[in-house]
Amino acid sequence: MGKPVIQVKDLYKIYRIGTNKVRALNGVDFSIEKGEFCCIVGTSGSGKSTLLNMLAGLEKPTKGQIVIAGEHIEAKNESQLVNFRQAHVGFIFQSYNLMQNMTAIENVAMPLTFQGIGKKEREKRAIKMLKLVGLGKYMRHKPGEMSGGQQQRVGIARALVVNPEIVFADEPTGNLDSNTTLEVLQLIKQISREKNQTMVMVTHDNYLAGFGDRIIQIKDGKIIRNIDNRERAQQQMDELINGTATMPDEDPFAPAPNTAVTAAQSTEPPKQETAVQPAAVQESNEQAAKAEGPGDKPVSIWDEVNETIKNEGGDTQS
């Protein structure tokens, strides 16, 4: 692995609910190396989506530092953050966020428009990326003519077409069935590894988190486990490729032999959720109506993302 591409130091996010303070993030410290596939896992309300908002520059922290690709993003204004995201970051959304009246090629090529790339070159790159994600036969199809898994592949291609250093994925398989979930997860991991891109995926699902090179488990705004999971992740991926993968019965966060655990351990096992929920939406919306910090308010990650895309001239989630 390479040097850290993401460094978070003493990060806090405090919201107000009436006269009370809610610490959505309560002193978070970690780093992610270049090329790592990192999974941030926790139940709804744990702080994981707030953390993703902070990393993507969609919300300002109350306190702390976020250094991405050598730049302090907590010190940037909105205009600077837009330019930073265009240059360094790709997003994969749970609900795909595709333009319904555009073909797969047009959806994938859209981010290149904002970089001033000509139409011919945009289409060439979009076609190449769609073939990479296995959609060579569906390039002229519109989202309504594709399955959920195919639409998410278009979303992956769109995120990767600008060749970002870092890709943020918020519950990217939350709307997919179990088989398609594993196919999409395998695709995301293989492409990010081939391109040596850093992938940060938020999930509530412990099993899916087990595919991460690094697993960061968050609870009540604090990191309770930070696990170097490369050995187990490779074993789990091999089982998936060989068709022998099964949902594990054991605690996926229990350290495997020779697996390094680099943060405080919890004595209780992580809680398992019984149903797939749009955790990103619930978690942010369950926060207070008034934030304590540099002028921002706690809203849904989708509101933040949609406003950002709107400002950048892109499509928004309906």
SVG drawing of the C-alpha trace seen along z (x, -y; Angstrom):
<svg xmlns="http://www.w3.org/2000/svg" viewBox="-38 -30 42 53">
<polyline fill="none" stroke="black" stroke-width="0.4" points="0.0,0.0 1.1,-3.6 1.1,-6.6 -2.1,-7.9 -4.4,-9.7 -7.0,-10.5 -6.1,-11.7 -8.7,-12.6 -7.5,-14.2 -9.6,-14.9 -12.9,-15.3 -16.0,-16.5 -19.5,-17.3 -21.9,-18.6 -25.6,-19.3 -28.2,-20.9 -31.6,-19.4 -33.3,-22.1 -31.0,-22.8 -29.1,-19.5 -26.0,-18.7 -25.6,-15.6 -22.1,-14.6 -22.6,-12.9 -18.8,-12.6 -16.9,-12.6 -13.2,-12.8 -12.5,-10.7 -8.9,-9.9 -7.9,-7.6 -6.0,-7.4 -6.6,-5.5 -3.8,-4.6 -3.7,-5.1 -5.3,-2.1 -7.2,-0.8 -10.8,0.3 -12.1,-1.0 -15.5,-0.1 -17.1,-2.3 -19.7,-0.3 -22.3,-1.0 -26.0,-1.0 -28.4,-3.8 -27.5,-6.8 -23.9,-5.6 -22.3,-8.6 -21.1,-6.8 -23.0,-9.0 -22.1,-12.2 -18.5,-11.0 -18.9,-10.5 -20.4,-14.0 -17.3,-15.4 -14.9,-13.4 -16.7,-14.6 -16.8,-18.2 -20.6,-18.2 -20.7,-19.4 -18.2,-21.4 -16.9,-19.9 -17.3,-21.6 -13.7,-20.9 -10.8,-18.9 -8.8,-18.4 -9.6,-16.4 -6.6,-16.1 -7.3,-14.5 -4.7,-14.3 -2.6,-16.7 -5.2,-19.4 -7.1,-20.6 -10.7,-20.4 -12.2,-21.7 -10.6,-25.1 -12.0,-25.4 -15.1,-27.4 -17.9,-25.9 -16.4,-27.1 -13.0,-25.5 -14.7,-22.3 -16.5,-22.0 -13.2,-22.4 -11.6,-19.9 -14.3,-17.3 -14.2,-17.6 -10.4,-17.1 -10.1,-14.3 -13.4,-12.6 -16.0,-10.3 -19.4,-9.4 -21.5,-6.2 -25.0,-6.6 -27.5,-4.2 -30.2,-5.4 -28.0,-5.7 -28.9,-9.4 -29.0,-8.9 -30.7,-11.2 -33.7,-9.3 -33.8,-11.0 -30.2,-10.3 -28.5,-7.1 -25.9,-5.2 -23.2,-6.9 -24.6,-10.3 -24.9,-9.7 -21.3,-8.4 -19.9,-11.2 -21.6,-14.0 -18.8,-14.6 -16.3,-15.1 -18.4,-18.0 -17.6,-20.0 -13.9,-19.4 -14.1,-21.0 -13.5,-17.8 -14.9,-17.7 -17.9,-15.6 -15.9,-13.1 -13.4,-12.4 -16.2,-12.3 -18.0,-9.6 -14.9,-7.6 -14.0,-7.5 -17.6,-6.8 -17.8,-3.8 -14.5,-2.5 -15.7,-2.7 -19.1,-1.1 -17.3,1.8 -15.1,2.1 -18.2,2.5 -19.8,5.1 -22.4,2.9 -21.1,2.9 -24.5,4.1 -26.5,1.5 -24.6,-1.7 -27.6,-3.2 -30.1,-2.2 -31.8,-4.7 -32.1,-3.9 -35.7,-2.9 -34.6,-0.1 -32.1,1.4 -32.3,3.4 -31.2,2.0 -27.8,3.7 -27.2,2.4 -28.1,-1.1 -25.7,-0.9 -23.0,0.2 -23.7,-3.0 -23.3,-4.9 -20.0,-3.2 -18.8,-4.0 -19.8,-7.6 -17.9,-7.8 -14.7,-6.3 -14.7,-8.0 -12.9,-11.1 -10.2,-8.8 -10.6,-10.1 -8.1,-9.5 -10.8,-8.7 -14.3,-7.2 -17.0,-7.6 -19.8,-5.1 -22.8,-5.5 -24.7,-2.2 -24.1,-1.5 -25.9,1.9 -28.7,0.9 -31.3,1.1 -30.1,4.4 -30.9,8.0 -28.3,10.2 -26.9,11.8 -26.6,8.4 -25.1,6.9 -22.2,9.4 -21.7,8.8 -21.5,5.1 -19.3,5.3 -16.9,7.5 -16.8,5.1 -16.2,2.1 -13.3,3.8 -11.7,5.2 -11.7,1.9 -10.5,-0.2 -7.6,2.3 -6.7,2.3 -6.6,-1.5 -5.0,-1.8 -7.9,-4.1 -8.9,-4.6 -12.5,-3.5 -14.4,-4.5 -17.7,-2.7 -20.3,-3.3 -22.6,-0.3 -24.7,1.0 -24.0,4.6 -21.2,6.4 -20.8,9.0 -20.3,6.5 -17.9,4.6 -15.9,7.8 -14.7,7.2 -12.8,4.1 -9.0,4.0 -9.7,1.8 -12.9,1.9 -13.7,-1.1 -16.6,-0.4 -18.3,-3.4 -20.7,-3.6 -22.2,-6.7 -19.9,-8.9 -16.7,-7.1 -14.5,-4.6 -14.6,-1.4 -12.6,0.8 -10.2,0.1 -9.1,3.3 -6.5,4.2 -8.6,6.8 -6.6,7.5 -6.0,11.2 -9.7,12.0 -11.0,9.7 -8.9,11.6 -10.2,14.9 -13.8,13.6 -13.3,12.3 -11.8,15.6 -14.8,17.4 -17.0,15.0 -15.1,15.5 -15.2,19.2 -18.9,19.3 -18.5,20.6 -19.3,17.4 -21.9,17.8 -23.3,15.4 -21.1,16.0 -22.5,17.0 -19.5,15.8 -18.7,12.2 -17.0,10.7 -15.2,8.2 -13.5,10.9 -9.8,10.5 -8.5,13.3 -5.0,14.8 -2.3,12.2 -4.9,9.5 -4.0,6.2 -6.6,4.3 -5.5,0.7 -8.2,-0.9 -10.0,-0.3 -12.0,2.9 -15.6,3.2 -16.5,6.1 -19.9,6.4 -20.5,7.8 -21.7,5.3 -25.5,5.2 -26.9,6.7 -29.7,4.9 -32.6,7.2 -33.6,5.3 -31.9,3.2 -32.7,-0.4 -31.6,-3.7 -29.3,-4.3 -27.7,-7.3 -31.0,-9.1 -32.2,-8.1 -29.0,-8.9 -28.7,-12.4 -32.4,-13.2 -32.4,-11.9 -30.0,-14.7 -31.1,-18.0 -32.7,-20.8 -29.9,-23.2 -26.1,-22.6 -23.4,-24.0 -20.6,-24.7 -19.5,-27.0 -22.9,-28.0 -24.2,-24.7 -27.2,-22.7 -27.7,-18.9 -29.7,-17.8 -29.9,-14.5 -26.8,-13.5 -29.0,-13.4 -30.0,-17.0 -26.3,-17.9 -25.3,-15.8 -28.1,-17.0 -27.4,-20.6 -23.7,-20.0 -24.5,-18.3 -27.0,-21.1 -24.3,-23.7 -21.9,-21.7 -24.6,-21.5 -25.4,-17.8 -28.5,-15.7 -30.2,-15.4 -32.0,-12.6 -35.8,-12.8"/>
</svg>
